[in-house]
Amino acid sequence: MSAEDEVEPGPAAPAPDKKPKKVKEPKAAKEPKAKKAKGKGAAAAAAGGKVLAISIPAHPRAQRSIRRIRARTAIAVFVLVLILSHRSGVPNQEAVMRALLAGVIGNLAAWGCALAVWRQLVMAEVRLVETARRNRRRAQAEAAAEHAAARAAAAAASAS
């Protein structure tokens, strides 16, 4: 036998007297720690109340509108730059590359503008809902006060 045919037991062969290793179970995902609330929502968060977070990605009309605006702007800018490049005599490959780059830049610019507009629209909707809710509460309080006054008057009339 040659030296190549001899096989030495390596570390891969388990020793019979050693116990097999236990497989570790994956740890459960840790829940994120609650951050301290600052500002207006601090009292509601400290009291255990739910704080409503308003965001543009959670707004269904905003999502669709922003996607549509981005796509249409990118296509329009692409076509415009492609036409202008061809009219100025730029070679086809160079014109397409310019149009692609302009389309991407147009997409990003439209995204930023659409976000700014929708941020204002969402805040206006929130103010509108808040005003309607405040008016509804005021009307309910006035109705309750009138009802209480009518009850008091009826009780005074029946007592006399």
C-alpha positions in Angstrom: 0.0 0.0 0.0 1.1 3.5 -0.8 0.8 6.5 1.4 -2.0 7.8 -0.7 -4.2 4.7 -0.1 -3.9 5.0 3.7 -6.8 6.9 5.2 -6.3 8.6 8.5 -9.3 9.2 10.7 -9.8 12.9 10.7 -11.9 15.2 12.9 -14.9 14.5 10.7 -15.3 11.0 12.1 -17.3 11.2 15.4 -15.8 9.5 18.4 -18.1 6.8 19.8 -17.8 8.1 23.4 -18.9 11.7 22.6 -22.5 12.7 22.7 -24.1 14.1 19.6 -24.5 17.9 19.6 -27.9 19.2 20.2 -29.5 21.3 17.5 -30.3 24.7 18.7 -33.8 25.9 18.1 -34.2 29.3 16.5 -34.9 32.1 18.9 -38.2 33.8 18.7 -38.0 37.3 17.2 -37.7 40.0 19.8 -40.4 42.6 19.8 -39.1 46.2 19.4 -38.9 48.2 22.5 -41.5 51.0 22.9 -40.0 54.4 22.3 -40.8 57.2 24.6 -43.5 59.5 23.0 -42.7 63.2 22.7 -45.0 66.0 21.9 -48.8 66.1 21.6 -49.2 62.3 21.5 -47.2 61.7 24.6 -50.2 61.9 26.9 -52.3 59.5 24.9 -49.4 57.1 24.6 -48.6 57.3 28.3 -52.3 56.7 29.1 -52.4 53.6 27.1 -54.4 55.2 24.3 -53.8 54.4 20.7 -52.0 57.0 18.7 -53.2 57.1 15.1 -50.2 57.5 12.7 -51.2 59.0 9.4 -48.9 58.3 6.5 -48.9 58.7 2.8 -48.1 55.0 2.0 -51.1 54.0 4.1 -53.4 56.2 2.1 -54.9 54.2 -0.8 -55.7 57.1 -3.2 -52.2 58.6 -2.6 -50.4 55.4 -3.5 -52.3 55.0 -6.8 -52.0 58.6 -7.7 -48.2 58.8 -7.0 -47.5 55.6 -9.0 -49.6 56.9 -11.9 -47.9 60.4 -11.8 -44.4 58.8 -11.7 -45.1 56.5 -14.6 -46.7 59.1 -16.8 -44.0 61.7 -16.1 -41.2 59.2 -16.8 -42.7 58.2 -20.1 -43.5 61.8 -21.1 -40.0 62.9 -20.3 -38.5 59.9 -22.1 -40.4 60.6 -25.3 -39.8 64.3 -25.2 -36.0 63.9 -24.8 -35.9 61.2 -27.4 -37.7 63.4 -30.0 -35.5 66.4 -29.1 -32.4 64.4 -29.4 -33.3 62.9 -32.8 -34.2 66.4 -34.1 -30.8 67.8 -33.0 -29.0 65.0 -34.9 -27.7 62.9 -32.0 -26.9 59.2 -32.9 -29.7 56.8 -32.0 -27.9 55.0 -29.1 -26.9 58.3 -27.6 -30.4 59.6 -27.9 -31.9 56.6 -26.2 -29.4 56.7 -23.4 -30.2 60.4 -22.9 -33.9 59.7 -22.9 -33.5 56.8 -20.4 -31.5 59.0 -18.0 -34.0 61.9 -18.4 -36.9 59.4 -17.8 -35.3 58.2 -14.5 -34.7 61.8 -13.4 -38.2 62.8 -14.4 -39.6 59.8 -12.4 -37.7 60.9 -9.2 -38.7 64.5 -9.7 -42.3 63.6 -10.1 -42.1 61.4 -7.0 -40.8 64.2 -4.9 -43.5 66.6 -6.2 -46.3 64.1 -5.8 -45.2 63.4 -2.2 -45.2 67.1 -1.4 -48.7 67.6 -2.9 -50.2 64.5 -1.3 -48.7 65.4 2.1 -50.6 68.7 2.0 -53.8 66.9 0.7 -53.6 64.3 3.5 -53.1 67.0 6.2 -56.1 68.9 4.7 -58.2 65.8 4.9 -57.2 65.3 8.5 -58.1 68.9 9.4 -61.4 68.5 7.7 -62.2 65.3 9.6 -61.1 66.9 12.9 -63.3 69.9 12.3 -66.3 67.7 11.4 -65.8 65.6 14.5 -65.5 68.7 16.7 -68.7 70.1 15.2 -70.5 66.8 15.8 -69.4 66.7 19.4 -70.4 70.3 19.9 -73.9 69.5 18.5 -74.2 66.5 20.7 -73.3 68.5 23.8 -75.8 71.2 22.9 -78.5 68.6 22.3 -77.7 67.0 25.6 -77.8 70.3 27.4 -81.2 71.2 25.8 -82.5 67.7 26.7 -81.3 68.2 30.3 -82.8 71.7 30.5 -86.1 70.3 29.1 -86.1 67.5 31.7 -85.3 70.1 34.5 -88.2 72.3 33.3 -90.5 69.3 33.2 -89.5 68.2 36.6 -90.0 71.7 38.0 -93.4 71.9 36.3 -94.5 68.6 37.8 -93.2 69.5 41.2 -95.3 72.7 41.4 
